[in-house]
Amino acid sequence: MPVFKAPAPGFSVRFSPFHEQRLLAAASQHFGLVGNGHLLVLDLAAAGPGGAPAPLFAFPTSDALFDCAWSESHESLCAAASGDGSVRLFDVALPPAQNPVRLFREHAREVHGLDWNPVRRDAFLSASWDDTLKLWSPDRPASVRTFRGHEYCVYAAAWSARHPDVFASASGDRTARVWDVREPAPTLVIPAHDHEVLSLDWDKYDPSILATGSVDKSIRVWDVRSPRAPLTQLAGHGYAVKRVRFSPHRQGMIMSCSYDMTVCMWDYRKEDALLARYGHHTEFVAGIDMSVLVEGLLASTGWDEMIYVWPFGSDPRAM
């Protein structure tokens, strides 16, 4: 399967919801501390030099990029989260000179997370180190709403796969919070971990189930209807859990990545929950995704500047 060398350490990968062979990636020089960012669109079916996917689109930015997300309503539109506090919209059908097509500058610090609404499809969220989240519409020149309540950096946001107005957020204040866009304050605050919460995602089959990943090396699975204690805790990573993703095809399956340089697959409902561990990266793994269009197709990227795409159960390094 395809292996691609990025121009800088990788931070995020996202499969297109429209094209089976298209992958979006965000990378940043010097591990995101200083230097430029790179937004890449890869065609997994069109091999370039050495058999690697050929970039359909490569756009350098003046600051680091920490996350990216495809539009759920327009096949060529995507968003990127920047270290300068901006959110940038790109149309990959247009040449680089005409991009970004929109630049939002409202956050006071780095934007670390993005998520596009998969139900309503006309809005997306940004999560920032300025302790806030913002709701955006690509057609509006300013944010629709700002959500305040976290007491430290907000690292990630995730829309419910079932409810168009419900999302959750993960923060360095050690909580996960559930929000309704029609309400100014969170509807639920979960003291999820004893250390910073870096990532979270909703189960695609059960709208009450939420998974969180933390600096404490663990993944916890919650039922938001009874959040006093987690349903289960998944232990197996050796360092902070950077991202978690629920499978769009298999109920109970979770993909995770960590600063321990591994990617893990889990089924939280099983006693032996760990299904697979992949050690193909040689640096921190910062981005993962599972394809909505191709069952079992996985992707990862890390600070080793590599992007891997592989089917579940196979070796990511097998070309």
C-alpha positions in Angstrom: 0.0 0.0 0.0 1.1 3.6 -0.5 3.8 5.2 1.6 4.5 8.9 1.2 7.4 11.1 2.5 6.0 14.5 3.6 8.0 17.7 3.4 7.9 18.1 7.2 6.7 16.3 10.4 3.1 15.1 9.9 0.3 16.2 12.3 -3.0 15.1 10.7 -4.5 12.9 8.0 -8.1 12.7 6.7 -9.6 10.5 4.1 -12.0 12.2 1.7 -15.7 11.5 2.2 -16.2 11.8 -1.5 -13.2 10.1 -3.2 -11.9 6.7 -2.2 -8.3 7.4 -3.3 -7.9 10.9 -1.9 -6.1 11.8 1.4 -5.7 15.2 3.1 -2.6 15.8 5.2 -1.2 18.6 7.4 2.5 18.9 8.1 4.7 21.5 9.9 8.4 22.3 9.9 10.4 21.9 13.1 7.6 20.0 14.8 5.3 22.9 14.8 7.4 25.2 17.0 8.6 27.6 14.2 8.5 27.6 10.4 6.1 26.9 7.6 3.2 24.4 7.3 2.2 22.3 4.4 -1.3 21.2 3.3 -1.2 18.2 1.0 -3.8 16.3 -1.0 -2.6 12.9 -2.1 -4.0 10.7 -4.9 -3.5 7.1 -3.6 -4.1 5.6 -7.0 -1.6 7.8 -8.9 1.9 6.7 -8.0 4.7 9.3 -8.3 8.5 8.8 -8.1 9.4 5.7 -6.2 5.8 4.5 -6.2 4.6 7.0 -3.6 1.2 8.7 -4.0 1.4 11.8 -6.3 0.4 15.1 -4.6 -2.6 16.6 -6.3 -2.3 19.7 -4.3 0.5 21.1 -2.1 0.1 24.5 -0.4 2.8 26.0 1.9 1.6 28.2 4.7 3.5 30.8 6.7 2.8 29.1 10.0 2.5 25.6 11.3 -0.6 23.5 10.6 -1.9 21.2 13.4 -5.1 19.7 11.9 -7.1 19.5 8.7 -10.7 18.5 7.8 -12.6 17.8 4.6 -15.9 19.6 3.9 -18.9 17.2 4.1 -20.8 19.2 1.5 -18.2 20.2 -1.2 -15.8 17.6 -2.6 -12.9 20.0 -3.1 -13.2 22.2 0.0 -11.1 21.6 3.1 -10.0 23.5 6.2 -6.7 23.8 8.0 -5.9 24.8 11.6 -2.9 27.1 11.9 -0.4 28.0 14.6 -1.0 31.7 14.0 -4.6 31.4 15.3 -6.2 31.3 11.9 -8.5 28.9 10.2 -7.9 28.6 6.4 -10.3 27.3 3.8 -8.9 25.8 0.6 -10.5 24.7 -2.6 -8.2 22.0 -4.1 -9.8 22.4 -7.5 -8.3 25.8 -7.7 -4.5 26.6 -8.3 -2.4 27.5 -5.3 -2.4 31.2 -6.3 -6.1 31.3 -5.7 -5.9 29.7 -2.2 -6.8 30.0 0.5 -10.3 30.9 -0.6 -11.1 32.2 2.9 -9.1 33.2 6.0 -10.6 33.4 9.4 -8.6 35.2 12.1 -10.5 35.2 15.4 -8.7 32.9 17.8 -6.1 34.5 20.0 -3.8 31.5 20.1 -3.0 28.3 18.1 -5.9 26.4 16.5 -5.2 22.8 17.3 -8.3 20.9 16.2 -11.0 20.9 13.5 -14.1 18.9 12.8 -16.7 19.2 10.1 -20.4 18.4 10.9 -21.2 15.1 9.2 -24.9 15.4 9.7 -25.7 19.1 8.9 -22.7 19.3 6.6 -22.8 23.1 6.4 -20.6 23.9 9.5 -17.4 23.0 11.2 -15.7 23.6 14.6 -12.3 24.8 15.6 -10.6 24.1 19.0 -7.9 26.5 20.2 -5.2 27.0 22.8 -7.1 30.2 23.7 -9.5 28.0 25.7 -12.4 28.4 23.3 -14.2 26.7 20.5 -15.8 28.4 17.5 -18.5 27.4 15.1 -18.0 28.4 11.5 -20.0 28.3 8.2 -17.9 28.5 5.0 -20.3 31.0 3.6 -20.0 33.5 6.5 -17.2 36.0 7.0 -17.1 35.5 10.8 -17.7 32.8 13.3 -21.3 31.9 14.1 -20.7 31.3 17.8 -17.9 31.1 20.4 -18.1 28.5 23.1 -16.4 29.3 26.4 -16.1 27.2 29.6 -12.8 25.3 29.4 -10.1 26.5 31.8 -7.1 25.6 29.6 -6.2 24.8 26.0 -8.8 23.0 23.9 -7.1 20.4 21.8 -9.9 18.7 19.9 -13.6 18.8 19.0 -15.8 16.1 17.6 -19.3 16.3 16.2 -21.9 13.6 17.1 -22.4 11.2 14.2 -26.2 11.3 14.9 -27.2 14.6 16.4 -26.6 17.7 14.2 -26.3 20.1 17.1 -24.2 18.0 19.6 -20.4 18.0 19.8 -17.8 17.2 22.4 -14.4 18.9 23.3 -11.2 17.7 24.9 -9.0 20.0 27.0 -5.9 20.4 29.0 -8.1 21.2 32.0 -8.5 17.4 32.2 -12.2 17.4 31.1 -14.3 16.4 28.2 -17.3 18.5 27.7 -20.5 17.9 25.7 -22.2 20.9 24.0 -25.3 21.7 22.1 -24.8 24.6 19.7 -28.1 26.1 20.8 -26.8 26.5 24.3 -24.0 28.9 25.4 -22.6 26.5 28.1 -21.8 22.8 28.1 -24.6 20.4 28.8 -22.2 18.0 30.5 -18.7 18.2 32.0 -16.8 14.9 32.5 -13.7 14.9 34.7 -12.3 12.4 32.2 -8.7 11.9 33.2 -6.1 13.0 35.8 -4.0 14.6 33.1 -4.7 16.6 30.0 -7.2 15.2 27.5 -5.8 15.4 24.0 -8.4 13.8 21.8 -11.9 12.3 21.7 -14.4 10.8 19.3 -18.1 9.6 19.3 -19.1 6.1 18.5 -20.6 6.1 15.0 -23.2 3.4 16.0 -24.2 4.5 19.6 -24.7 8.3 20.0 -24.2 8.0 23.8 -20.7 6.5 23.6 -17.6 8.8 23.7 -13.9 7.8 23.8 -11.2 10.1 25.3 -7.4 9.9 24.9 -5.0 11.5 27.5 -1.5 12.3 28.5 -2.0 9.6 31.2 -1.4 7.0 28.4 -5.0 5.7 28.6 -8.1 5.7 26.5 -11.4 5.8 28.4 -14.8 5.0 27.0 -17.8 6.8 28.4 -21.6 6.6 28.3 -22.7 10.2 28.5 -26.0 9.1 30.0 -24.2 7.9 33.1 -20.8 9.6 33.1 -19.8 9.1 36.8 -17.3 6.4 35.8 -16.0 5.2 32.4 -17.4 2.0 30.9 -13.8 0.8 30.4 -10.2 1.9 30.3 -7.9 0.8 27.5 -4.2 0.6 28.7 -1.4 -0.3 26.4 0.2 2.9 25.1 3.5 3.8 26.7 3.2 7.6 26.4 0.4 10.2 25.8 -2.5 9.2 23.5 -2.5 11.8 20.8 -5.7 10.8 18.8 -8.6 8.4 19.0 -11.0 7.5 16.2 -14.1 5.3 16.2 -14.5 3.0 13.2 -17.2 4.1 10.7 -17.8 0.4 9.8 -17.3 -1.8 12.9 -19.1 -1.1 16.1 -16.8 -0.9 19.1 -13.6 -0.6 17.1 -11.2 2.3 18.1 -8.0 3.4 16.4 -5.5 5.3 18.5 -2.0 6.8 18.1 0.6 7.8 20.7 3.9 9.5 21.4 5.1 6.0 22.0 5.4 5.8 18.1 2.6 3.2 17.7 -0.8 2.9 16.3 -3.3 0.6 18.0 -6.6 -0.9 17.1 -9.1 -1.8 19.9 -12.5 -3.3 20.5 -13.5 -1.8 23.8 -16.3 -4.3 24.3 -13.9 -7.3 24.5 -12.0 -8.5 27.5 -8.8 -8.6 25.4 -9.5 -5.3 23.8 -6.2 -4.8 21.9 -6.7 -6.1 18.4 -3.4 -4.9 16.7 -0.4 -2.8 17.4 1.6 -1.2 14.6 5.1 0.1 15.1 5.8 1.4 11.6 6.7 4.9 12.6 10.1 6.0 14.0 8.8 9.1 15.7 5.7 10.4 17.5 2.5 9.5 15.7 0.3 12.5 15.5 -2.4 11.8 13.0 -4.7 8.8 12.1 -7.9 8.2 10.2 -10.2 5.4 9.0 -11.8 5.6 5.6 -15.6 6.1 5.4 -15.7 4.8 1.8 -13.4 1.8 2.0 -13.9 -0.5 5.0 -10.8 -1.3 6.9 -8.5 1.2 5.2 -6.3 3.1 7.7 -3.9 6.0 7.5 -1.3 7.5 9.8 1.3 10.2 9.9 4.0 11.3 12.4 7.0 13.4 13.1 9.2 11.0 11.1 7.6 12.8 8.0 6.0 9.6 6.8 2.4 9.0 5.7 1.2 5.4 5.6 -2.0 4.0 4.1 -2.9 0.3 4.7 -5.7 -2.2 5.2 -6.4 -3.4 8.7 -4.6 -6.6 9.3 -1.8 -6.0 6.9 1.7 -4.5 7.4 1.8 -0.7 6.8 5.3 -1.0 5.4 4.3 -3.5 2.7 4.4 -1.7 -0.6 
